Amino acid sequence: MSIKPETFFNLLSDATRLRCLALIQQEGELCVCEFTYALKMIQPKISRHLALLKKHKVVLGRRAGIWIYYRLNPDLPNWAKQTLEQTVKAIYEENLYSGDMSRLKKMPGRPSTACCPSTLSNIKMKKVTIK
């Protein structure tokens, strides 16, 4: 997979997309409902940003019923993976980003059977721990 650096950095320059990528980097794979809960934003806005990331193949989507789960594209170039990893480590010092993760961890019934099928346990994803 190939992505131009200017395209990748342009995608990272939007706070909503960066917040989504930070959560994915931490959790491996997330459903749209988890993004809306953690970021306190409406689903159409989240979906629009995730669609742009998907269009440029930064994330991949997996449909489960009416919901879509997003994860980082494992074929991202190493420089992009390293940039994202280092960026996520740096931004978790900001309250906004750590607040997103805190809200996500407190989400009742996560992933809720009311909105998301519980299929995450079948997927093995690499998690990055922020110290």
Beta strands, then each sheet from edge to edge (+ up, - down):
strand 1: 29-31
strand 2: 59-64
strand 3: 67-72
sheet 1: 1+ 3- 2+
end
